[in-house]
Amino acid sequence: METQENLPIISAIPAPVRDRSVRPPWKCFCCCDSGKVSNPYLSNFVLGENGKPFICQRPDCEEGKKYHTAYYLSDAQRQEYAKKHGGEAMSSREYQAQWDMRLTAAHCEQMHLWHKADWDKHAAQRSKRLNYGQPISSLTQKLSMPNGKES
């Protein structure tokens, strides 16, 4: 391939810094914003396999609040909701039989803190390993230039 001496040499422009956060978008690390506790630390508080999902009890968890509210609806409130939104209403007893409410806010808060700390540690290690935020090295800049010329 023949080079054209009259073409200008341009400098490489570093890519804009992207958000390379490895922390998930969850607000509640106890239940991962699902309302149902799914946490690697659950085994610290529960012995054996639990057949029913636990409802998140953290006061800051919006999804947990929805399950918590639904858990305590009366049969009349359930019927009214079903009329308004369609479908068949479950009785309070049937709905409550599906969930486990024995975890306390303190349990959920502790799991949230442990899980969040793990993600923060992982993010810091990954960021350090990948050397985020560093400028393009001179070697990379030279490699991006034809004939190794710099301007």
C-alpha positions in Angstrom: 0.0 0.0 0.0 1.4 3.4 -1.0 1.3 6.3 1.5 0.4 9.8 0.5 2.9 12.3 1.9 0.5 15.2 1.5 -2.2 13.8 3.8 -2.2 15.5 7.2 -1.4 13.4 10.3 -4.0 13.8 13.0 -3.7 13.0 16.7 -5.8 10.3 18.3 -8.5 11.6 20.6 -9.0 9.7 23.8 -12.5 8.1 24.2 -14.8 10.0 26.6 -14.9 8.6 30.1 -17.8 6.2 30.4 -19.6 5.3 33.5 -18.0 1.9 34.1 -19.6 1.3 37.4 -19.9 -2.3 38.3 -22.4 -1.7 41.1 -25.9 -2.8 40.1 -28.7 -0.2 39.9 -30.4 -1.7 42.9 -31.3 0.5 45.8 -32.0 -2.4 48.2 -29.2 -4.9 48.3 -31.2 -7.2 50.6 -33.7 -8.1 47.9 -32.2 -6.6 44.8 -35.3 -4.4 44.4 -37.6 -7.4 43.9 -39.3 -7.3 47.3 -38.4 -11.0 47.8 -35.1 -11.5 49.8 -32.5 -12.9 47.5 -29.2 -12.4 49.3 -26.1 -14.5 49.7 -26.2 -13.7 53.4 -29.6 -15.2 54.0 -28.1 -18.4 55.3 -26.6 -16.5 58.2 -30.1 -16.0 59.5 -32.0 -19.0 58.2 -31.2 -22.6 59.0 -32.0 -25.1 56.2 -34.0 -24.5 53.0 -37.1 -22.3 53.3 -39.9 -23.2 51.0 -41.5 -19.8 51.1 -39.8 -16.6 49.9 -39.1 -14.0 52.6 -40.5 -10.5 52.1 -37.9 -7.7 52.5 -38.5 -5.7 55.6 -36.1 -2.8 55.0 -38.0 0.5 55.6 -36.3 2.0 52.5 -37.4 -0.8 50.2 -40.3 0.2 48.0 -40.9 -3.2 46.5 -40.8 -4.8 50.0 -43.4 -2.3 51.1 -45.8 -3.4 48.3 -45.6 -7.0 49.4 -45.9 -6.0 53.0 -49.0 -3.9 52.3 -50.5 -6.7 50.2 -49.8 -9.2 53.0 -52.0 -7.3 55.4 -55.0 -6.5 53.1 -58.3 -7.8 54.3 -60.5 -10.1 52.2 -62.8 -7.1 51.5 -59.8 -5.0 50.3 -58.7 -7.9 48.1 -62.1 -8.2 46.5 -62.2 -4.5 45.9 -58.8 -4.6 44.3 -59.8 -7.5 42.1 -62.9 -5.7 40.9 -60.9 -2.6 40.1 -58.0 -4.3 38.3 -59.5 -7.5 37.1 -58.7 -11.1 38.1 -59.7 -13.2 40.9 -58.8 -12.2 44.5 -57.0 -14.6 46.8 -58.2 -14.6 50.4 -55.9 -13.1 53.0 -55.1 -16.5 54.4 -54.2 -17.9 50.9 -51.9 -14.9 50.1 -50.2 -15.0 53.5 -49.6 -18.7 53.2 -47.2 -18.0 50.2 -44.8 -15.7 52.1 -42.5 -15.7 55.1 -42.5 -12.5 57.2 -40.2 -13.7 60.0 -37.2 -11.6 59.0 -37.0 -8.3 60.8 -36.0 -4.9 59.5 -32.7 -5.4 61.4 -32.0 -8.7 59.5 -32.7 -7.1 56.2 -30.6 -4.0 56.9 -27.7 -6.2 58.0 -27.9 -8.3 54.8 -28.2 -5.0 52.8 -25.0 -3.6 54.3 -23.0 -6.8 53.9 -24.1 -7.3 50.3 -23.5 -3.6 49.4 -20.0 -3.8 51.0 -19.2 -6.8 48.8 -20.3 -5.0 45.7 -18.3 -1.9 46.6 -15.2 -4.0 47.3 -15.7 -5.8 43.9 -16.1 -2.5 42.1 -12.9 -1.0 43.7 -10.9 -4.2 42.7 -12.3 -4.2 39.2 -11.6 -0.5 38.8 -8.0 -0.9 40.0 -7.5 -3.9 37.8 -8.8 -2.2 34.7 -7.0 1.0 35.5 -10.1 3.1 34.8 -9.8 6.9 34.4 -6.2 6.7 33.2 -5.2 8.7 30.1 -4.3 6.9 26.9 -0.7 5.8 27.2 1.9 7.2 24.9 2.4 3.7 23.4 -1.3 3.4 22.6 -1.2 6.9 21.1 1.9 6.0 19.0 0.2 2.7 17.8 -2.8 4.7 16.7 -0.7 7.0 14.5 0.4 5.9 11.0 4.1 5.3 10.7 4.4 5.9 14.5 4.5 9.7 13.9 3.2 12.0 16.6 2.1 15.6 16.0 
